[in-house]
Amino acid sequence: MAGASRAFGLGFLLIPVDGPLRKERKPMSRRCELTGKAVLSGHKVSHSNHKTKRKFLPNLGNVTLISDALQRSVKLRISANALRTVEHRGGLDAFLAKQDDADLSRDALSIKREIAKKQASA
């Protein structure tokens, strides 16, 4: 299969380009990187009580947040609810300190660890 793309279950596509293979990221899932809020399924119920399957999508947006400890900005895809919570808790650093590791995405978890290292050394 020369010249064809092959998708593996590794989270990226391997595409041959005149030599070695290069990695390209797959499209992102509909999941908040800070709270883990994702797509829910349910029923649309008509006036006659007829039920049809539907999806409830989270209100996601691409946001740039500033970390005080790291002195840099961080781009994340988070829900509007998570953005309100970040502001309520006093910024990204305070939010990540309180948030459970299981809810965070891989990128957000690495940022949380960087912040913890920086605060421990200071």
URQUIBEL-V361427 format. One line per field, one symbol per residue. phi: phi as a letter, one per 30 degrees, with the letter a starting at -180 (. if undefined). psi: psi as a letter, one per 20 degrees, with the letter a starting at -180 (. if undefined). burial: + if it has 16 or more other C-alpha atoms within 10 Angstrom, else -. A space follows every 50 residues. Layout:
phi=???
psi=???
burial=???
This chain:
phi=.dicdbccdcjaccbdbhkddccbddedddbddccidbdccacccdddid cbdacccddcbdbccccdddhacbcbcbdddddddddddjjddddddddd dddddddddddddddddddddd
psi=mpiqqpprkjjrqoppnlcqqqppqrqqrmppihijpapqqbqpprhjkp ppqrqoqqnqqpqoqpphgilrqppqorrhghghhghhikrgghghhhqq hhhqrgghhhgghggggghhh.
burial=------------+++--------------+++++++++------------ -------+++----+-+--+-----+++++-++--+----++++++---- ---++--++-++--++------
